[in-house]
Amino acid sequence: MIDGPRTCSIETATRSQSPTARRRAVLVAPGSDERKALRALRSQADEVVIDLEDSVSVADKSRARTGLGRLIGQQGRSEFCVRINSLSTSWGRADVRMCADTAGITSIVVPKVETAADLLGVAAMVAGTPIRLQALIETPRGLTNIGTIAQAVDSLDTLIIGYADLGALLGRAPDLPPKHWLWVQDQVLVAARAAGIQAIDGPCLSVADDQPLRESAEWSQSLGFDGKWVIHPAQISTVTDIFTPSPDAVEHARRVLDTLQTAAADGIGAVQLEGQMIDEAVAVAARRVLTLAAATP
């Protein structure tokens, strides 16, 4: 049975992001290159996406798909994510069937999602399995329909921005500063929050751990994104650090919740802390900080 649309509030949107599902740094690796894929799977990335789509040539599509089982058996991760080819291609359905039949694959990134139907089709094929979905938004049509996409199926966990394809279709240069993508980022972020799911920023095209990477990650983190895709293991540590709340932020979040709990016991809805008024809206932000830090309020 296909999942129905979800409903959420600010509170459920915060709770939906459990520490076990953190995606601060998500490393993408080609499924056709066993050496790179194994290196990625043994990395410290929160999640590794084994790619069967853009990074795999047409000639290698079938070999990459059939080789996934061997990859999974050679390392220690218990959960695996795969980016499939679109169902509109000749490889997509075979990719989804392989995922549904392979123990350990728990998440599928669906590329070039343009309508809710794109997710409904994949969800129907993996019904009865533990597989969750992630939607890659990388076309103008997908961005236009972002609201209905985000609400399409209960098994959807994440919206991800695909800058390369989206930029090419919009006619934008590939090396634009992050601020030039603000409208796109806000559209994806708002849709994700309304649906109670994660928003993940797309990768920088450089493979270096450099200042442009840091600036891009800091920008999207400041907007409220949950994490960022990276395309080289050298970028994992920097991006993970940026999307992990600092000890000071965690301590402040705990003080906020403790203060509000005491106020609630006294029948007070809003109270001062360190010269500022705090209320339930501030508590939502504090709970989010603790969730991202893998802490328990």
C-alpha positions in Angstrom: 0.0 0.0 0.0 1.3 3.4 -0.9 2.0 5.8 2.0 -0.4 8.7 2.4 0.5 12.3 3.0 1.9 13.3 6.4 0.9 16.1 8.7 3.1 17.8 11.2 3.7 20.7 13.5 6.8 22.5 14.6 7.1 20.0 17.5 6.8 16.9 15.3 9.2 18.4 12.8 11.8 18.7 15.5 11.2 15.2 16.9 11.4 13.5 13.5 15.2 14.0 13.3 16.5 11.4 15.6 20.3 11.2 16.4 20.5 7.8 14.6 19.3 9.5 11.4 21.8 12.4 11.5 23.0 13.5 8.1 25.6 16.1 8.9 28.1 15.0 6.3 26.8 12.6 3.6 29.5 11.1 1.3 28.6 10.1 -2.2 30.6 7.4 -3.9 30.3 5.7 -7.4 28.9 2.2 -7.3 31.1 1.3 -10.3 34.4 2.0 -8.5 34.8 -0.7 -5.7 37.9 0.9 -4.2 36.2 4.3 -3.8 33.0 2.8 -2.6 34.7 0.7 0.1 36.8 3.7 1.2 33.5 5.7 1.5 31.7 3.0 3.4 34.6 2.8 5.9 34.6 6.5 6.4 33.3 8.6 9.3 30.4 10.1 7.2 27.0 9.9 8.9 25.7 8.4 5.7 27.2 7.1 2.5 25.3 7.1 -0.7 26.4 4.5 -3.2 25.6 6.1 -6.6 24.2 4.1 -9.5 23.2 7.2 -11.4 25.3 10.1 -12.6 28.8 8.8 -11.6 28.2 5.5 -13.4 28.6 5.2 -17.1 25.9 3.6 -19.3 28.2 0.7 -19.9 28.7 0.1 -16.2 25.1 0.4 -15.0 24.3 -3.3 -14.7 27.7 -4.2 -13.3 27.5 -1.5 -10.6 24.0 -2.8 -9.6 25.0 -6.4 -9.3 28.2 -5.6 -7.5 26.4 -3.8 -4.6 25.8 -7.1 -2.7 29.5 -7.8 -2.7 30.3 -4.3 -1.5 27.9 -4.6 1.4 29.4 -7.9 2.5 33.0 -6.4 2.7 32.6 -3.8 5.4 30.9 -3.0 8.7 28.1 -0.6 8.1 24.7 -2.0 9.0 22.6 0.4 6.9 23.1 1.5 3.3 21.8 4.2 1.1 21.7 3.9 -2.7 21.0 6.6 -5.4 19.1 4.8 -8.1 18.5 5.8 -11.7 15.2 7.5 -12.3 12.2 5.2 -13.0 11.9 7.0 -16.4 15.2 5.3 -17.5 15.7 1.7 -18.5 17.7 1.0 -15.3 15.5 2.6 -12.6 13.1 -0.3 -11.9 15.9 -2.9 -11.8 17.7 -0.6 -9.3 14.7 -0.4 -7.1 14.1 -4.2 -7.2 17.7 -4.8 -6.3 17.4 -2.5 -3.3 14.1 -4.1 -2.2 15.8 -7.6 -2.4 19.1 -6.7 -0.7 19.4 -6.9 3.1 20.9 -3.8 4.7 19.7 -1.2 2.1 17.5 1.0 4.2 17.4 4.2 2.1 17.0 5.2 -1.5 17.8 8.6 -3.0 15.4 9.2 -5.9 17.0 11.5 -8.4 15.4 14.3 -10.4 12.1 14.2 -8.5 9.7 16.5 -10.2 6.3 15.4 -8.9 4.8 13.4 -6.0 4.2 10.6 -8.5 7.9 10.1 -8.8 8.1 9.1 -5.2 4.8 7.3 -5.1 6.1 4.9 -7.8 9.3 4.0 -5.9 7.3 3.7 -2.6 5.0 1.3 -4.2 7.9 -0.9 -5.4 9.5 -1.1 -1.9 6.2 -1.5 0.1 6.7 -4.0 2.8 10.4 -3.3 3.2 12.1 -1.0 5.8 13.4 1.2 3.0 13.0 4.9 3.4 13.2 7.5 0.6 15.1 10.7 0.0 14.2 13.2 -2.8 16.8 14.9 -4.9 15.5 18.2 -6.2 17.5 19.2 -9.2 15.1 20.5 -11.9 13.0 23.7 -12.1 9.8 21.5 -12.2 10.8 19.7 -9.1 11.4 23.0 -7.3 8.0 24.3 -8.5 6.3 21.2 -7.0 8.4 21.1 -3.9 5.5 21.4 -1.5 3.6 18.4 -2.8 6.8 16.4 -3.2 7.7 16.9 0.5 4.2 15.7 1.6 4.0 12.8 -1.0 4.8 9.8 1.2 5.3 9.0 4.8 8.5 7.1 4.0 10.2 10.3 2.8 12.9 11.4 5.2 14.9 14.0 3.3 15.0 16.7 0.6 18.3 17.3 -1.1 19.3 20.1 -3.4 21.1 19.0 -6.6 23.0 22.1 -7.7 24.8 20.8 -10.8 21.7 19.8 -12.8 19.6 22.6 -11.4 22.2 25.2 -12.2 22.7 23.9 -15.7 19.0 23.9 -16.4 18.7 27.5 -15.0 21.7 28.7 -16.9 23.7 29.5 -13.8 27.5 29.2 -13.5 28.7 26.2 -11.5 30.8 28.3 -9.2 28.3 30.8 -7.9 28.6 31.9 -4.2 26.1 30.3 -1.9 24.1 33.5 -1.5 23.0 33.3 -5.1 21.1 30.1 -4.3 19.2 31.6 -1.3 15.7 31.5 -2.9 16.1 27.9 -3.9 17.5 26.9 -0.5 14.7 28.6 1.3 12.1 26.9 -0.8 13.5 23.5 -0.1 14.0 24.2 3.6 10.5 25.6 4.2 9.0 22.6 2.4 11.1 20.2 4.4 10.2 21.8 7.7 6.5 21.9 6.8 6.6 18.2 6.2 8.7 17.4 9.3 11.7 16.0 7.4 15.3 16.9 6.9 16.8 19.4 4.4 20.3 18.5 3.1 22.4 20.9 1.1 24.0 19.7 -2.1 27.7 19.3 -2.6 30.4 21.7 -3.7 31.9 20.5 -7.0 35.5 20.7 -5.6 36.9 17.7 -4.0 39.1 19.8 -1.7 38.7 20.6 2.0 39.0 24.3 1.3 37.6 27.7 2.2 34.8 27.6 -0.4 33.6 24.3 1.1 33.7 25.8 4.6 31.9 28.9 3.5 29.2 26.9 1.7 28.6 24.6 4.7 28.6 27.5 7.2 26.0 29.3 5.0 23.6 26.4 4.7 24.0 25.6 8.4 23.2 29.1 9.3 20.0 28.9 7.2 18.9 25.9 9.2 19.9 22.9 7.0 20.6 19.6 8.7 23.7 18.6 6.7 25.5 18.7 3.4 26.6 16.2 0.7 30.3 15.9 0.1 32.1 14.1 -2.7 35.5 13.4 -1.1 36.4 11.8 2.3 38.7 14.8 3.0 35.6 17.0 3.3 33.8 14.9 6.0 35.5 16.3 9.1 35.0 19.9 8.2 31.3 19.5 7.3 30.6 17.3 10.3 32.1 19.9 12.6 30.1 22.8 11.1 26.8 20.9 11.4 27.5 19.7 15.0 26.4 22.2 17.7 29.2 23.5 19.9 29.4 22.6 23.6 28.4 26.2 24.4 25.3 25.9 22.2 24.4 22.5 23.8 24.8 23.9 27.3 22.7 27.0 26.5 20.0 24.8 25.0 19.9 22.7 28.2 19.6 25.9 30.3 16.7 27.1 28.2 14.8 23.8 28.7 15.6 23.6 32.4 14.4 27.3 32.9 11.2 26.7 31.0 10.5 23.5 32.9 10.8 25.3 36.2 8.6 28.2 34.9 6.0 25.7 33.7 5.9 24.1 37.2 5.2 27.6 38.5 2.5 28.2 36.0 4.5 30.7 33.9 4.6 30.5 30.1 7.5 32.8 29.4 10.5 33.7 31.5 13.8 35.5 31.3 17.2 33.8 30.8 20.4 35.8 30.6 18.5 39.0 29.9 16.3 37.6 27.1 12.7 36.4 27.1 12.3 32.7 26.3 9.1 30.7 25.5 8.0 27.6 23.7 9.3 28.8 20.4 12.8 29.2 21.9 12.4 25.7 23.4 11.8 24.2 19.9 15.1 25.7 18.8 16.8 24.3 21.9 15.4 20.8 21.3 16.7 21.0 17.8 20.2 21.8 19.0 20.2 18.9 21.4 18.9 16.6 18.7 21.6 17.6 16.3 24.2 17.1 19.0 22.8 13.6 19.7 21.9 14.8 23.2 18.8 14.1 25.2 16.9 17.1 26.7 
